[in-house]
């Protein structure tokens, strides 16, 4: 079969599987009503997988150049679906269906894909010069939505479902612009990453708890 198969891509594939399930939940399957709560949980699971996939890949010391390039491409392709498309599907699920909402739902994955393609070009050029881990991001990383959107969604009951689509749509628009805005963002340290992971786990548990008591 074509492709490269090793443990280095397992988490990337798990992230994709979680997000595709999230889309099914968001849209409803086999006559079942939409479940955006479950979709948000899937988004968070994808984010947790993405936090570790690069570290897992770097543990394989004998990776060929083709395997490294494949890893970059497959990671970005999965990210486009997980963190570019799924948030828009969730937006549609929660009520972003007016004519003014559709451009935002289209713009968000478009900006995510533009950023990911730009990152791929730069990352390939960078890896030809050095094996060092990237220390600075340019623009907002697309994976950040796995933390930002669940935090916003956790307030949807307080805001009310009549107003929440507007809040969610505004967040998508701001994040989309941040994806392609040229600014430097220092890559988080290991301590900060652990804090993000802890926050993500707390969010995940909170979302699951709220879903169970519905």
LONUPA-106463 format. One record per atom (N, C-alpha, C): x, y, z; residue in three letters. Coordinates in steps of 0.001 Angstrom, whole numbers, padded with zeros to 6 digits, always signed. Each point is the difference from the previous one (the first is absolute). Layout:
XYZALA/...
***
This chain:
+000848-001197+000000UNK/-000848+001197+000000UNK/+000881+001244+000000UNK/-000480+001055-000646UNK/+000778+001237-000013UNK/-000083+000667+001366UNK/+000997+000821+000307UNK/+000035+000677+001292UNK/+001124-000542+000855UNK/+000164+000609+001191UNK/+001002-000428+000969UNK/-000742-000385+001275UNK/+000246-001209+000462UNK/-000752-000524+001126UNK/+000937-000326+001150UNK/-000148+000745+001083UNK/+000772-000251+001214UNK/-000753+000634+001165UNK/+000506-000225+001193UNK/-000672+000550+001186UNK/+000014+001519+000020UNK/+000834+000627-000834UNK/+000138+001462+000049UNK/-001244+000741-000470UNK/-000883-000677-000752UNK/-001184+000687-000531UNK/-001292-000430+000696UNK/+000091-000878+000990UNK/-001206-000523+000643UNK/-000823+001112+000632UNK/+000648+000892+000755UNK/-000745+001072+000660UNK/-000615+000961-001013UNK/+000696+000234-001096UNK/-000551+000866-001047UNK/-001273-000600-000574UNK/+000010-001294-000237UNK/-001189-000663-000526UNK/-001129-000038+001027UNK/+000354-000184+001271UNK/-001011+000020+001058UNK/-000660+001369+000087UNK/+000799+001042-000186UNK/-000537+001362-000002UNK/-001013+000181-001120UNK/+000326-000515-001195UNK/-000911+000102-001135UNK/-001288-000778+000253UNK/+000130-001226+000500UNK/-001170-000835+000267UNK/-000930+000692+000990UNK/+000571+000599+001054UNK/-000803+000699+001000UNK/-000776+001153-000634UNK/+000650+000744-000893UNK/-000665+001154-000611UNK/-001087-000415-000982UNK/+000217-001071-000739UNK/-001043-000478-000910UNK/-001221-000448+000807UNK/+000240-000692+001116UNK/-001102-000353+000892UNK/-000701+001253+000513UNK/+000808+001028+000290UNK/-000576+001265+000459UNK/-000935+000615-001019UNK/+000335-000114-001283UNK/-000881+000518-001044UNK/-001314-000776-000051UNK/+000095-001325+000164UNK/-001230-000803+000031UNK/-000893+000418+001172UNK/+000623+000209+001158UNK/-000771+000434+001167UNK/-000617+001374-000235UNK/+000776+000907-000597UNK/-000473+001374-000204UNK/-001192+000051-000946UNK/-000001-000855-001006UNK/-001055+000037-001013UNK/-001141-000961+000300UNK/+000246-000970+000882UNK/-001008-001004+000278UNK/+000132-001166-000960UNK/-000163-001201+000516UNK/+000168-001204-000810UNK/-001246-000875+000100UNK/-000462-000507-001145UNK/-001111-000956-000047UNK/-001246+000536+000710UNK/-000301+001269-000270UNK/-001205+000587+000571UNK/+000147+000537+001409UNK/+001173-000187+000603UNK/+000226+000525+001347UNK/+000222+001512-000054UNK/-000384+000725+001054UNK/+000209+001452+000008UNK/+001483+000341+000109UNK/+000383+001200-000419UNK/+001404+000417+000133UNK/+000438+000025+001466UNK/+001244-000327+000239UNK/+000579+000038+001344UNK/+001299+000802-000036UNK/-000089+001344-000033UNK/+001227+000801-000035UNK/+000879-000195+001231UNK/-000611-000364+001152UNK/+000808-000278+001196UNK/+000992-001121-000278UNK/-000475-001079-000614UNK/+000882-001125-000320UNK/+001051+000422-001028UNK/-000397+000854-000935UNK/+000934+000465-001024UNK/+001129+000824+000623UNK/-000332+000836+000977UNK/+001019+000789+000692UNK/+000961-000921+000751UNK/-000531-001057+000602UNK/+000855-000971+000688UNK/+000956-000659-000994UNK/-000513-000344-001181UNK/+000855-000593-001034UNK/+001084+000977-000435UNK/-000338+001285-000101UNK/+000986+001021-000342UNK/+001118+000043+001040UNK/-000367-000112+001263UNK/+000993+000031+001067UNK/+000881-001246-000017UNK/-000598-001151-000276UNK/+000780-001233-000106UNK/+001007+000117-001145UNK/-000429+000573-001107UNK/+000915+000218-001131UNK/+001153+000907+000410UNK/-000311+001028+000787UNK/+001034+000910+000466UNK/+001007-000683+000902UNK/-000481-000863+000883UNK/+000906-000735+000891UNK/+000907-000931-000796UNK/-000551-000666-000995UNK/+000823-000872-000848UNK/+001058+000806-000733UNK/-000387+001186-000483UNK/+000933+000832-000764UNK/+001143+000511+000862UNK/-000249+000186+001291UNK/+001058+000489+000881UNK/+001173-000962+000086UNK/-000256-001269-000226UNK/+001035-001005+000209UNK/+000497-000655-001280UNK/-000686+000191-001121UNK/+000391-000752-001201UNK/+001403+000355-000488UNK/+000356+001290+000083UNK/+001338+000400-000420UNK/+001089-000574+000897UNK/-000268-000009+001296UNK/+000980-000549+000949UNK/+000176-001496-000227UNK/-001100-000695-000263UNK/+000082-001439-000275UNK/+000797-000247-001277UNK/-000243+000803-001029UNK/+000699-000177-001278UNK/+001506+000180+000165UNK/+000406+000964+000835UNK/+001432+000267+000169UNK/+000723-001083+000792UNK/-000726-000919+000622UNK/+000661-001093+000726UNK/+000569-001038-000966UNK/-000459+000010-001247UNK/+000529-000928-001007UNK/+001223+000650-000650UNK/+001164-000417+000426UNK/+001239+000664-000410UNK/+000409-000317-001431UNK/-000465-001100-000553UNK/+000447-000402-001336UNK/-000999+000363-001090UNK/-000785+001038+000223UNK/-000956+000428-001031UNK/+000729+000496-001239UNK/-000459-000407-001158UNK/+000575+000495-001249UNK/-000576+001382-000307UNK/+000602+000681-000974UNK/-000505+001311-000402UNK/-001421-000112-000541UNK/-000273-001090-000725UNK/-001345-000200-000532UNK/-001014-000183+001123UNK/+000388-000721+001055UNK/-000887-000192+001147UNK/-000268+001320+000714UNK/+001033+000836+000124UNK/-000179+001303+000644UNK/-000954+000876-000809UNK/+000191+000029-001329UNK/-000865+000817-000854UNK/-001432-000530+000025UNK/-000132-001323+000002UNK/-001326-000606+000091UNK/-000665+000393+001308UNK/+000769-000008+001095UNK/-000531+000387+001305UNK/-000510+001427+000015UNK/+000754+000905-000623UNK/-000420+001404-000071UNK/-001298+000122-000788UNK/-000061-000690-001143UNK/-001177+000105-000856UNK/-001236-000620+000651UNK/+000147-001204+000554UNK/-001158-000678+000580UNK/-000501+000738+001224UNK/+000914+000602+000755UNK/-000398+000769+001179UNK/-000817+001214-000406UNK/+000459+000708-001021UNK/-000719+001198-000441UNK/-001337-000344-000641UNK/-000043-001067-000775UNK/-001257-000407-000621UNK/-001040-000362+001057UNK/+000433-000711+001026UNK/-000916-000348+001092UNK/-000399+001241+000791UNK/+000957+000908+000220UNK/-000309+001240+000721UNK/-001041+000829-000735UNK/+000058-000023-001337UNK/-000970+000764-000791UNK/-001427-000477+000271UNK/-000151-001303+000181UNK/-001318-000563+000287UNK/-000373+000194+001464UNK/+000954-000317+000890UNK/-000284+000041+001443UNK/-000247+001413+000509UNK/+000855+000926-000393UNK/-000036+001341+000583UNK/-000402+001088-000997UNK/-000211-000399-001250UNK/-000493+000938-000997UNK/-001457-000245-000341UNK/-000342-001249-000292UNK/-001360-000322-000438UNK/-000953-000277+001163UNK/+000434-000787+000972UNK/-000899-000365+001113UNK/-000578+001217+000724UNK/+000785+001039+000336UNK/-000601+001167+000668UNK/-001118+000656-000809UNK/+000126+000003-001332UNK/-001064+000566-000831UNK/-001242-000881+000026UNK/+000195-001313-000020UNK/-001132-000920+000074UNK/-000730+000171+001330UNK/+000769+000178+001081UNK/-000607+000251+001309UNK/-000797+001301-000034UNK/+000562+001032-000637UNK/-000714+001269-000123UNK/-001329-000166-000704UNK/-000011-000763-001088UNK/-001253-000280-000717UNK/-000971-000749+000908UNK/+000528-000928+000794UNK/-000830-000823+000882UNK/-000706+000822+001069UNK/+000670+001049+000507UNK/-000577+000776+001104UNK/-000899+001132-000487UNK/-000116+000153-001330UNK/-000962+000990-000486UNK/+000546+001073-000915UNK/+001272-000097-000414UNK/+000557+000986-000934UNK/-000455-000364-001414UNK/-001218+000409-000359UNK/-000564-000415-001282UNK/-000560+001171-000796UNK/+000179+001225+000495UNK/-000446+001169-000747UNK/+000980+000298-001138UNK/-000435+000845-000934UNK/+000864+000355-001121UNK/+001277+000698+000466UNK/-000079+000723+001110UNK/+001185+000664+000530UNK/+000958-000954+000686UNK/-000495-001180+000397UNK/+000840-000978+000687UNK/+000817-000849-000969UNK/-000576-000297-001155UNK/+000641-000918-000940UNK/+001393+000478-000426UNK/+000194+001303-000318UNK/+001359+000434-000360UNK/+001031-000264+001101UNK/-000415+000140+001255UNK/+000928-000271+001104UNK/+000335-001481+000066UNK/-001016-000842-000176UNK/+000217-001446+000032UNK/+000889-000461-001154UNK/+000001+000734-001097UNK/+000885-000314-001130UNK/+001383+000600+000221UNK/+000047+001233+000514UNK/+001273+000700+000198UNK/+000888-000731+001006UNK/-000599-000556+001045UNK/+000797-000620+001057UNK/+000871-001156-000527UNK/-000569-001022-000656UNK/+000872-001058-000518UNK/+000933+000478-001099UNK/-000420+001010-000779UNK/+000871+000535-001041UNK/+001263+000598+000612UNK/-000161+000819+001035UNK/+001160+000608+000667UNK/+000873-001059+000663UNK/-000642-001023+000559UNK/+000757-001085+000628UNK/+000864-000722-001033UNK/-000564-000266-001175UNK/+000743-000702-001043UNK/+001130+000865-000550UNK/-000258+001296-000175UNK/+001046+000916-000464UNK/+001165-000017+000975UNK/-000311+000091+001287UNK/+001055+000001+001005UNK/+000787-001307-000005UNK/-000706-001117-000082UNK/+000660-001304+000036UNK/+000898-000199-001220UNK/-000465+000416-001166UNK/+000820-000116-001213UNK/+001248+000872+000108UNK/-000180+001204+000523UNK/+001142+000916+000189UNK/+000991-000597+001000UNK/-000527-000594+001063UNK/+000851-000634+001006UNK/+000785-001155-000618UNK/-000642-000804-000843UNK/+000665-001135-000627UNK/+001211+000437-000816UNK/-000179+001062-000779UNK/+001093+000505-000826UNK/+001154+000459+000877UNK/-000314+000799+001018UNK/+001046+000517+000882UNK/+000671-001102+000809UNK/-000802-000969+000461UNK/+000550-001068+000826UNK/+000932-000896-000811UNK/-000362-000269-001237UNK/+000870-000824-000844UNK/+001324+000705-000256UNK/-000060+001308-000258UNK/+001232+000771-000212UNK/+000823+000055+001286UNK/-000682+000142+001144UNK/+000715+000090+001274UNK/+000700-001315+000336UNK/-000671-001115-000261UNK/+000583-001297+000342UNK/+001167-000368-000904UNK/+000100+000648-001161UNK/+001161-000208-000861UNK/+001234+000685+000563UNK/-000226+000991+000880UNK/+001102+000758+000575UNK/+000357-000448+001411UNK/-000995-000482+000758UNK/+000241-000359+001399UNK/-000975-001078+000460UNK/+000426-000770+000991UNK/-000862-001009+000615UNK/-000601+000496+001312UNK/+000290+001249+000351UNK/-000510+000560+001255UNK/-001512+000109-000037UNK/-000610-000102+001182UNK/-001446+000147+000112UNK/-000373+001472-000190UNK/-001093+000255-000683UNK/-000454+001378-000228UNK/-000264+000700+001331UNK/+000478+001239+000137UNK/-000145+000739+001249UNK/-001006+001153-000100UNK/-000349+000396-001218UNK/-000909+001138-000195UNK/-001048-000367-001047UNK/-001253+000322+000286UNK/-001072-000143-000983UNK/-000205+001324-000713UNK/-000443-000075-001240UNK/-000388+001204-000733UNK/-001505-000069-000207UNK/-000721+000891+000654UNK/-001458-000071+000003UNK/-000481-000955+001069UNK/-001302-000071+000159UNK/-000596-000871+001020UNK/-000051-001439-000517UNK/+000562-000961+000734UNK/-000062-001404-000431UNK/-001442-000485-000076UNK/-000319-000787-001006UNK/-001378-000461-000158UNK/-000425-000920+001144UNK/+000960-000697+000590UNK/-000344-000931+001084UNK/-000483+000710+001259UNK/+000220+001308+000072UNK/-000426+000751+001182UNK/-001515-000006+000168UNK/-000742-000262-001089UNK/-001463+000005+000106UNK/-000499-001129+000906UNK/+000828-001040+000189UNK/-000405-001111+000873UNK/-000069+000418+001458UNK/+000633+001120+000338UNK/-000107+000566+001345UNK/-000961+001187+000035UNK/+000083+000868-001018UNK/-000769+001247+000008UNK/-001503-000255-000127UNK/-000390-000785-000995UNK/-001432-000200-000260UNK/-000728-000753+001113UNK/+000601-001038+000603UNK/-000690-000634+001130UNK/-000230+000947+001174UNK/+000960+000903+000255UNK/-000193+000987+001069UNK/-001197+000882-000318UNK/-000079+000471-001247UNK/-001136+000836-000407UNK/-001297-000794+000078UNK/+000037-001235-000484UNK/-001214-000817-000018UNK/-000498-000316+001408UNK/+000893-000060+000970UNK/-000404-000324+001373UNK/-000949+001038+000591UNK/-000083+001181-000643UNK/-000895+001059+000483UNK/-001288+000087-000818UNK/-000262-000988-000862UNK/-001138+000141-000908UNK/-001337+000022+000744UNK/-000083-000699+001143UNK/-001251+000028+000759UNK/-000212+001355+000660UNK/+001093+000589+000500UNK/-000100+001320+000638UNK/-000348+001083-001016UNK/+000587-000120-001192UNK/-000258+001007-001036UNK/-001391-000179-000596UNK/-000438-001261-000104UNK/-001300-000288-000616UNK/+000168-000350-001463UNK/-000706-001027-000449UNK/+000178-000482-001365UNK/-000515+000973-001051UNK/-000793+001007+000406UNK/-000428+001012-000965UNK/+001168+000908-000389UNK/+000853+000307+000983UNK/+001120+000917-000239UNK/+001318-000719-000252UNK/+000106-001253+000422UNK/+001297-000677-000072UNK/+000534-000170-001419UNK/-000839-000288-001009UNK/+000556-000087-001361UNK/+000743+001261-000423UNK/-000484+001172+000434UNK/+000690+001253-000316UNK/+001358+000056+000690UNK/+000049-000420+001264UNK/+001265-000010+000754UNK/+000980-000979-000637UNK/-000473-001189-000315UNK/+000845-001025-000594UNK/+000507+000447-001375UNK/-000887+000584-000797UNK/+000384+000474-001325UNK/+001028+001114+000063UNK/-000163+000916+000973UNK/+000983+001080+000172UNK/+001356-000578+000362UNK/+000006-001018+000865UNK/+001254-000657+000393UNK/+000653-000661-001221UNK/-000804-000677-000824UNK/+000554-000631-001202UNK/+000639+001034-000920UNK/-000663+001136-000169UNK/+000518+001046-000891UNK/+001333+000544+000510UNK/+000068+000290+001301UNK/+001241+000534+000586UNK/+001135-001014-000108UNK/-000312-001264+000304UNK/+001020-001049-000061UNK/+000481-000196-001433UNK/-000929+000024-000953UNK/+000366-000178-001411UNK/+000978+001084-000450UNK/-000281+001238+000380UNK/+000899+001107-000356UNK/+001358-000185+000671UNK/-000008-000481+001256UNK/+001253-000224+000728UNK/+000836-001107-000639UNK/-000653-000974-000667UNK/+000740-001067-000681UNK/+000966+000565-001031UNK/-000443+001017-000748UNK/+000779+000484-001143UNK/+000618+001378+000242UNK/-000083+000488+001227UNK/+000621+001282+000336UNK/+001468-000228+000341UNK/+000863+000823-000551UNK/+001439-000185+000189UNK/+000431+000610+001344UNK/+000084-000834+001009UNK/+000570+000413+001283UNK/+000718-001198+000609UNK/+000977+000285+000847UNK/+000808-001047+000614UNK/-000619-000416+001328UNK/-000041-001299+000215UNK/-000535-000552+001237UNK/+000977-001050+000505UNK/+000574+000255+001151UNK/+000993-000920+000548UNK/-000626-001347+000309UNK/+000679-001053-000406UNK/-000501-001341+000267UNK/+000030-000261+001499UNK/-001076-000531+000576UNK/-000052-000217+001447UNK/+001101-000945+000481UNK/+000492+000275+001202UNK/+000976-000881+000625UNK/-000684-001287+000450UNK/+000790-000960+000441UNK/-000562-001261+000458UNK/-000930+000217+001185UNK/+000369+000903+000902UNK/-000859+000289+001157UNK/-001338+000573-000451UNK/+000058+000926-000949UNK/-001233+000586-000523UNK/-000841-001045-000721UNK/+000671-000879-000754UNK/-000714-001062-000696UNK/-000711-000913+000989UNK/+000663-000304+001111UNK/-000624-000841+001029UNK/-001218+000700+000600UNK/+000100+001324+000148UNK/-001151+000771+000493UNK/-001155-000066-000997UNK/+000330+000121-001298UNK/-001028-000108-001040UNK/-000647-001376+000018UNK/+000831-001019+000161UNK/-000525-001362+000046UNK/-000919-000167+001203UNK/+000442+000536+001148UNK/-000835-000071+001203UNK/-001317+000719-000195UNK/+000063+001188-000613UNK/-001220+000756-000282UNK/-000900-000776-000954UNK/+000613-000620-001008UNK/-000777-000774-000951UNK/-000690-001186+000647UNK/+000706-000673+000897UNK/-000587-001150+000699UNK/-001158+000449+000881UNK/+000183+001131+000709UNK/-001067+000534+000850UNK/-001217+000368-000846UNK/+000250+000671-001138UNK/-001094+000351-000919UNK/-000719-001245-000486UNK/+000786-001021-000344UNK/-000579-001230-000525UNK/-000893-000678+001037UNK/+000505-000091+001222UNK/-000786-000603+001078UNK/-001270+000811+000258UNK/+000133+001322-000015UNK/-001146+000882+000232UNK/-001052-000161-001086UNK/+000458-000089-001251UNK/-000930-000165-001107UNK/-000711-001355+000090UNK/+000743-001048+000310UNK/-000602-001332+000121UNK/-001013-000017+001143UNK/+000354+000651+001119UNK/-000907+000057+001157UNK/-001285+000735-000367UNK/+000139+001142-000662UNK/-001185+000769-000381UNK/-000858-000746-001014UNK/+000649-000757-000870UNK/-000740-000780-000990UNK/-000786-001127+000676UNK/+000591-000615+000993UNK/-000651-001122+000693UNK/-001210+000430+000809UNK/+000052+001236+000565UNK/-001098+000442+000854UNK/-001081+000719-000786UNK/+000138+000079-001321UNK/-001018+000675-000816UNK/-001321-000723+000104UNK/
***
